[in-house]
Amino acid sequence: MTKRILIDARQTEETRVVLLSGTRIDDFDYETENRKQLKGNVYLARVTRVEPSLQAAFVEYGGNRQGFLAFSEIHPDYYRIPVEDREALIEAENAENAEDESEAEADGAPETVGGDGQDDDDIRPRRQVRKYKIQEVISRKQIMLVQVVKEERGNKGAALTTYLSLAGRYCVLMPNSSRGGGVSRKITNIADRKRLKTVVGGLDVPAGMAVIVRTAGAKRTKAEIARDYAYLSKLWDDIRSRTLESQAPSVIHEEGNLIKRSIRDLYTSEVEEILVDGENAYKTARTHMKMLIPSHVKKVQRYEGDQPVFQRYGVELSLIH
């Protein structure tokens, strides 16, 4: 049975993705200009107001409304305090996280990352700010790199964090976390956990960063995990480079991009081809596959048929019914 991913992006205002097994639809998703996922996106933001009564800040990041940033979600690196005090805070946080680590592992991307629906557990470490109040260390017009934790809802702006997490196919990279490596607690096989912890321990992860293996990585080899980590490391380098070249407010990384998410979460070696209808979408899909699995780029094909790709493979009728 032929498995293929179809991406229909002929219309710039809408993108639709289907995973087909023969003629059966295994997965379907879409996004429109008015229904784009923000969750997981990384932005360069500017603080517009510090609210002592809420112990939070409101920031302009580029969304429809200002985002909400709780004090507990602000990394001590952003505190405007003496270097020694900041180092002491981070050291205390490291110690606290080390105590929590054995039970704090959760699956894949934490709430800050959209994905396959099985990665919504919060793996961000428990943080307690004891010494300072937000108005003492954070100020208006301050620039921060933030990630969307929860979408905008009604009149509420998006909830944000400065503790970033970047999801790959098999791993999650937490670039400003003090925790060590870990394995999803949803991976329950003892032998798999032991092997994966050894694999993570063998990765060259810089101090102040952490890697956690997602459930999708349970049976993956050391080489596959290492390659996924290398992709995430490059992604983080790209985010840092774009941040230095940008002015707030601006989007730095679109985790919520449907095409990128679909390739990351739906593609397996069983998929024989990814057919993309739409020039820009084709370029996006090809570039992302090249970063994820370079040897599989040839599976990303530009659809050139006379009929729309969904119509060609009978998807339109299936969706209607």
C-alpha positions in Angstrom: 0.0 0.0 0.0 1.5 3.3 -1.1 1.9 6.0 1.5 2.2 9.6 0.5 1.8 13.0 2.0 -0.1 15.5 -0.2 0.3 19.3 0.5 -2.1 21.6 -1.3 -0.9 25.2 -1.0 -2.1 26.6 -4.4 -4.0 29.3 -2.6 -1.8 31.5 -0.5 -4.5 32.0 2.1 -5.0 28.3 2.8 -2.7 25.2 3.2 -4.0 21.7 3.5 -2.1 18.5 4.3 -3.2 14.9 4.0 -1.4 11.6 4.9 -2.7 8.9 2.5 -2.3 5.1 2.8 -3.5 3.9 -0.5 -6.8 5.8 -0.7 -7.4 5.9 3.1 -6.9 9.3 4.8 -4.8 8.6 7.9 -4.3 12.3 8.9 -5.7 15.7 7.7 -4.9 19.2 8.8 -5.2 22.7 7.4 -4.4 26.3 8.2 -5.6 29.6 6.8 -4.4 33.1 7.1 -6.9 33.6 9.9 -6.2 30.3 11.6 -2.4 30.0 12.0 -1.0 28.3 15.0 1.2 30.6 17.1 2.0 28.0 19.8 5.7 27.2 19.7 6.7 30.2 17.6 9.7 32.2 18.8 9.6 36.0 18.7 11.8 38.9 19.5 9.6 40.9 21.8 9.6 44.2 23.7 8.2 44.7 27.2 5.4 47.3 27.1 4.3 47.2 30.7 5.4 45.6 34.0 2.4 44.8 36.2 3.5 44.5 39.9 0.0 43.4 41.0 0.1 40.4 38.6 3.9 39.8 38.9 3.9 39.7 35.1 4.8 41.7 32.1 2.9 42.5 28.9 5.0 42.3 25.8 4.6 43.3 22.1 5.7 40.4 20.0 3.8 40.6 16.8 0.6 38.8 17.6 -2.9 40.3 17.4 -2.7 41.3 21.1 0.0 41.8 23.6 1.4 38.7 25.1 1.3 37.8 28.8 4.7 36.9 30.4 4.6 35.6 34.0 7.6 36.4 36.2 8.2 32.7 36.7 8.7 32.4 32.9 11.5 34.9 32.7 15.0 33.5 32.8 17.4 35.1 35.3 19.6 36.1 32.4 17.1 38.9 31.7 17.2 40.2 35.3 18.8 43.6 35.5 20.9 42.8 38.6 24.6 42.4 39.5 26.3 39.5 37.7 27.1 37.7 40.9 23.4 37.8 42.0 22.3 36.4 38.6 24.8 33.6 38.8 23.7 32.7 42.3 20.0 32.6 41.1 20.9 30.3 38.2 23.0 28.1 40.5 20.1 27.7 42.9 17.7 27.0 40.0 20.2 24.3 38.8 20.2 22.6 42.2 16.4 22.7 42.3 16.1 21.2 38.8 18.5 18.5 39.6 16.3 17.3 42.5 13.3 17.3 40.2 14.9 15.7 37.2 14.2 12.0 37.8 10.4 12.6 37.8 10.3 15.8 35.7 10.8 14.1 32.3 7.8 14.3 30.1 7.2 13.7 26.5 8.8 15.6 23.7 7.8 19.2 23.2 6.4 20.9 26.3 3.4 23.1 26.2 5.5 25.6 24.2 5.6 23.3 21.2 2.8 22.2 18.9 3.1 18.7 17.6 1.5 15.4 17.2 -0.9 15.6 20.2 1.2 13.3 22.4 3.7 16.0 23.5 1.6 18.3 25.6 3.1 17.4 29.0 4.9 20.3 30.6 8.6 19.4 31.0 9.7 22.9 31.8 11.3 22.7 35.2 9.6 24.1 38.3 10.9 27.6 38.9 10.5 29.7 42.0 11.7 33.3 42.2 12.2 34.0 45.9 14.4 37.1 46.1 13.2 39.6 43.6 9.9 41.1 42.5 9.4 41.7 38.8 9.3 45.5 39.0 12.8 45.4 40.6 14.5 43.5 37.8 12.5 43.9 34.6 11.8 47.2 32.9 9.6 48.7 30.1 11.1 48.6 26.6 13.4 45.6 27.6 14.0 43.2 24.7 13.5 39.4 25.2 13.4 36.3 23.1 10.0 34.6 23.9 8.1 31.5 22.8 4.3 31.1 22.7 3.0 28.6 25.3 -0.7 29.1 24.8 -2.7 30.5 21.9 -4.6 33.8 22.1 -8.1 33.1 23.3 -11.0 35.6 23.1 -9.8 38.8 24.5 -6.7 37.2 26.1 -3.3 37.5 24.6 -1.0 34.6 24.1 0.9 33.2 27.2 4.6 33.4 26.7 7.9 32.0 28.2 11.6 32.8 27.8 12.4 29.2 28.5 12.6 28.0 24.9 12.1 24.4 23.6 12.6 23.3 20.0 11.1 20.0 18.9 12.7 17.7 16.3 11.5 14.3 15.1 12.9 12.4 18.0 14.3 15.0 20.5 13.5 18.3 22.1 16.3 20.8 22.6 15.9 23.2 25.5 18.6 25.8 24.8 18.4 27.8 28.0 17.6 25.1 30.4 19.9 24.1 33.3 18.5 20.5 33.3 20.5 17.6 32.1 19.3 15.2 29.4 16.3 13.0 29.8 13.9 10.5 28.3 10.1 10.9 27.9 8.3 9.2 30.8 5.9 7.8 28.2 8.8 5.6 27.1 8.2 2.9 29.7 10.4 0.0 28.5 13.3 -0.2 30.9 15.8 -1.4 28.3 14.8 1.5 25.9 15.1 4.1 28.7 18.5 2.8 29.8 19.8 2.8 26.2 18.4 6.2 25.4 19.8 7.8 28.5 23.2 6.5 27.5 22.7 7.9 24.0 21.7 11.4 25.4 24.6 11.3 27.8 26.9 10.7 24.8 25.7 13.8 22.9 27.9 16.9 23.1 25.4 19.2 24.7 26.8 22.5 25.9 26.4 23.6 29.5 23.1 25.4 30.1 21.2 23.3 27.5 19.2 20.1 27.7 18.0 17.4 25.4 15.0 15.1 26.0 14.0 12.1 23.8 10.4 12.1 22.6 8.3 9.0 22.4 8.9 8.9 18.6 12.5 8.3 19.4 12.0 5.2 21.6 13.3 2.7 19.0 15.6 5.0 17.1 19.3 4.4 16.8 22.1 6.4 18.3 22.9 7.8 14.8 19.3 8.9 14.3 19.1 10.6 17.7 22.4 12.3 17.1 21.3 13.5 13.6 18.1 15.0 15.1 20.1 16.7 17.8 22.5 18.1 15.2 19.5 19.5 13.3 18.1 21.1 16.5 21.5 22.6 17.3 21.7 24.2 13.8 18.2 25.5 14.2 19.2 27.1 17.5 22.2 28.7 15.8 19.9 30.0 13.1 17.5 31.4 15.7 20.4 33.2 17.4 21.7 34.6 14.2 18.3 35.9 13.1 17.7 37.4 16.6 20.9 39.5 16.3 19.8 40.8 12.9 16.2 41.6 13.9 14.4 44.4 15.6 11.5 43.8 18.1 8.8 42.9 17.6 9.4 40.3 14.9 9.0 36.6 14.3 12.2 34.6 14.6 11.1 31.0 14.2 7.7 29.6 13.0 7.3 26.3 14.9 3.6 26.5 14.0 4.2 26.4 10.3 1.9 23.5 9.1 4.2 22.3 6.3 7.2 22.0 8.7 5.1 20.3 11.4 3.6 17.8 8.9 7.0 16.7 7.6 8.4 16.5 11.2 5.4 14.6 12.6 3.9 12.6 9.7 6.8 11.6 7.6 8.3 8.2 8.1 10.5 6.0 5.8 7.3 4.2 4.7 6.1 7.4 3.0 7.2 7.0 -0.7 6.7 10.6 -1.7 5.6 14.1 -0.6 3.7 15.8 -3.3 3.5 19.6 -3.0 1.1 21.8 -5.0 2.4 25.4 -4.7 5.9 26.8 -5.5 6.6 28.5 -2.1 5.2 25.5 -0.2 7.5 23.2 -2.3 10.5 25.3 -1.4 9.6 25.3 2.3 9.0 21.5 2.3 12.2 20.8 0.5 14.3 23.1 2.7 12.9 21.6 5.9 13.4 18.0 4.7 17.0 18.9 3.8 17.5 20.1 7.4 15.8 17.1 8.9 16.8 14.1 6.8 19.1 15.3 3.9 19.2 11.9 2.2 15.4 11.9 1.8 15.1 15.3 0.0 14.4 13.5 -3.3 11.1 12.3 -1.9 9.8 15.9 -1.8 8.3 16.4 -5.3 6.7 19.4 -6.9 3.2 18.4 -8.1 2.8 19.3 -11.8 -0.6 17.7 -12.7 -3.4 19.5 -14.5 -5.9 18.7 -11.7 -5.5 20.0 -8.2 -3.5 17.4 -6.2 -6.3 16.6 -3.8 -8.7 16.0 -6.7 -6.1 13.9 -8.5 -6.0 11.4 -5.6 -9.7 11.5 -4.7 -9.1 13.3 -1.4 -11.7 16.1 -2.0 -14.6 13.6 -2.2 -13.4 11.7 0.9 -13.2 14.9 2.9 -16.7 15.9 1.8 -18.1 12.6 2.9 
